């Protein structure tokens, strides 16, 4: 799958193509790191699943259980080389470095979230004190982001 995508750049974009990535934030204090896992449908740039938790393979499994069935069955997932993504089927997973550009959309979304959601900024006074509030703020931002994209398409 990886060599086919490299040879026919753009052809697989017509199929289901998702990008997945993770970024860290914290709740209460910087020592309490929480990882935000995201999956983006690159056809419309909408976030199709997210999960907040640790950074292990169990958390990756929880994330991919939240991905809609149509994507789990048909999509190719592009990720970085983080070991948590090894739970994905071999034929449906392409791990690549940033130089390939296969995860540039989700990386850009991570930067957008850090800019627009003050709880995710690394040096901030606007951090969440409770995990439920942290997840709620992220969910609110993602829903608003997806809705704005849907209105502009």
Backbone torsions as a table, in degrees:
resi	resn	phi	psi	omega
1	UNK	NA	-41.6	-178.1
2	UNK	-64.4	-44.0	-179.1
3	UNK	-68.6	-34.7	176.9
4	UNK	-63.8	-41.8	179.9
5	UNK	-65.6	-38.6	179.3
6	UNK	-66.7	-36.7	-178.4
7	UNK	-74.7	-38.7	-174.0
8	UNK	-116.3	57.7	-178.5
9	UNK	-50.4	122.4	177.5
10	UNK	101.7	-24.1	-178.1
11	UNK	-67.2	-44.5	-178.5
12	UNK	-73.3	-11.9	177.3
13	UNK	-64.9	-21.6	178.0
14	UNK	-73.4	-23.8	177.3
15	UNK	-85.9	-179.7	175.7
16	UNK	-70.2	122.7	-178.7
17	UNK	-132.4	123.4	179.9
18	UNK	-124.5	149.9	174.4
19	UNK	-118.1	140.0	179.9
20	UNK	-127.1	144.9	178.7
21	UNK	-159.3	168.0	177.5
22	UNK	-133.2	152.9	175.8
23	UNK	-144.6	152.9	-177.2
24	UNK	-97.9	153.6	171.2
25	UNK	-146.9	-172.0	178.5
26	UNK	-144.5	159.1	178.4
27	UNK	-128.4	123.4	177.3
28	UNK	84.3	-53.0	179.3
29	UNK	-155.0	160.6	-175.7
30	UNK	-64.3	-22.8	178.3
31	UNK	-72.2	-16.4	-179.5
32	UNK	-99.0	71.7	-177.8
33	UNK	-70.3	138.9	173.3
34	UNK	-125.3	133.8	-179.2
35	UNK	-100.3	130.2	177.3
36	UNK	-99.5	113.5	179.0
37	UNK	-97.7	134.4	-177.7
38	UNK	-132.7	146.8	171.5
39	UNK	-128.3	126.9	-178.2
40	UNK	-116.9	135.5	170.2
41	UNK	-83.3	114.5	-173.7
42	UNK	-76.0	-14.4	179.3
43	UNK	-64.3	-39.0	-179.6
44	UNK	-124.6	5.9	177.5
45	UNK	64.0	20.2	179.4
46	UNK	-91.3	148.5	176.9
47	UNK	-81.9	122.8	-177.5
48	UNK	-99.3	-17.5	177.3
49	UNK	-161.1	149.7	172.4
50	UNK	-148.2	159.0	178.7
51	UNK	-150.1	140.4	176.5
52	UNK	-115.3	126.9	-179.9
53	UNK	177.3	-143.8	-179.9
54	UNK	-80.8	-162.7	-176.2
55	UNK	-122.1	17.3	-177.3
56	UNK	-92.5	-176.6	-179.2
57	UNK	-68.7	-30.7	176.9
58	UNK	-61.8	-39.9	178.1
59	UNK	-68.0	-36.6	176.7
60	UNK	-63.6	-40.0	176.8
61	UNK	-61.3	-43.1	178.7
62	UNK	-62.0	-39.3	177.4
63	UNK	-61.8	-51.3	-174.0
64	UNK	-72.5	-17.0	170.4
65	UNK	-70.4	-25.3	179.4
66	UNK	-83.5	-14.8	179.1
67	UNK	-68.1	133.5	178.5
68	UNK	-55.4	146.3	-174.8
69	UNK	-55.1	-39.5	-178.3
70	UNK	-60.7	-34.9	177.4
71	UNK	-77.0	-40.6	-179.8
72	UNK	-61.1	-36.5	-178.2
73	UNK	-81.0	-35.1	-167.6
74	UNK	-116.7	-15.6	-172.1
75	UNK	-86.9	153.3	166.9
76	UNK	-100.0	130.9	-177.1
77	UNK	-104.0	126.0	177.6
78	UNK	-104.5	127.1	-176.6
79	UNK	-139.2	176.8	169.3
80	UNK	-85.5	-167.8	-173.9
81	UNK	-89.2	12.1	-177.6
82	UNK	-60.3	135.5	-173.2
83	UNK	-64.8	-21.4	178.9
84	UNK	-61.7	-24.4	-178.1
85	UNK	-82.1	-2.2	-179.8
86	UNK	-69.5	-5.5	177.1
87	UNK	-74.8	-16.8	-179.5
88	UNK	-72.7	151.4	177.3
89	UNK	-58.1	143.4	-176.1
90	UNK	-63.2	-38.7	-179.1
91	UNK	-75.2	-14.9	-177.0
92	UNK	-110.2	9.9	-175.4
93	UNK	-128.5	128.6	174.8
94	UNK	-124.1	113.7	176.5
95	UNK	-96.8	129.5	-178.1
96	UNK	-147.8	156.2	177.0
97	UNK	-78.6	170.6	-178.4
98	UNK	-63.1	-26.9	-178.2
99	UNK	-65.3	-23.5	178.4
100	UNK	-76.5	-28.2	179.3
101	UNK	82.8	11.2	-177.7
102	UNK	-73.5	-18.3	-179.9
103	UNK	-117.9	21.9	-174.9
104	UNK	-66.9	-30.3	-179.2
105	UNK	-70.1	-43.9	-179.7
106	UNK	-71.3	-34.0	176.2
107	UNK	-64.6	-40.4	177.2
108	UNK	-64.4	-39.2	178.0
109	UNK	-64.5	-38.8	176.4
110	UNK	-58.1	-43.2	178.0
111	UNK	-65.5	-40.1	177.2
112	UNK	-60.8	-43.3	178.7
113	UNK	-62.9	-42.9	179.6
114	UNK	-64.2	-34.0	179.2
115	UNK	-73.1	-40.0	-170.7
116	UNK	-98.1	-19.3	-178.4
117	UNK	-113.6	103.2	-171.0
118	UNK	-62.4	-22.7	179.0
119	UNK	-68.2	-18.7	-176.5
120	UNK	-98.4	-4.1	178.2
121	UNK	-70.9	139.6	-174.2
122	UNK	-67.4	-37.3	177.7
123	UNK	-116.5	97.8	-173.9
124	UNK	-145.7	159.1	170.9
125	UNK	-100.4	-6.0	-175.4
126	UNK	-100.0	45.1	-179.6
127	UNK	-85.3	160.1	178.3
128	UNK	-81.8	141.2	176.6
129	UNK	-95.3	-22.1	178.9
130	UNK	-124.2	142.9	-179.4
131	UNK	-62.1	-37.6	-179.6
132	UNK	-62.2	-40.4	177.9
133	UNK	-68.0	-37.2	179.0
134	UNK	-62.8	-50.0	179.2
135	UNK	-63.0	-40.9	179.1
136	UNK	-62.2	-41.9	179.2
137	UNK	-65.4	-40.6	178.3
138	UNK	-66.0	-44.8	179.9
139	UNK	-62.1	-42.0	178.0
140	UNK	-61.1	-45.2	-179.8
141	UNK	-63.2	-45.3	-178.8
142	UNK	-64.6	-42.2	178.3
143	UNK	-62.5	-43.2	178.4
144	UNK	-64.2	-42.8	179.2
145	UNK	-61.7	-48.5	179.5
146	UNK	-62.6	-39.7	179.8
147	UNK	-65.7	-42.5	178.6
148	UNK	-63.1	-39.4	176.7
149	UNK	-63.7	-42.6	-178.8
150	UNK	-64.4	-35.1	-179.8
151	UNK	-71.7	-27.4	-177.7
152	UNK	-89.8	-9.1	-178.4
153	UNK	-87.7	NA	NA
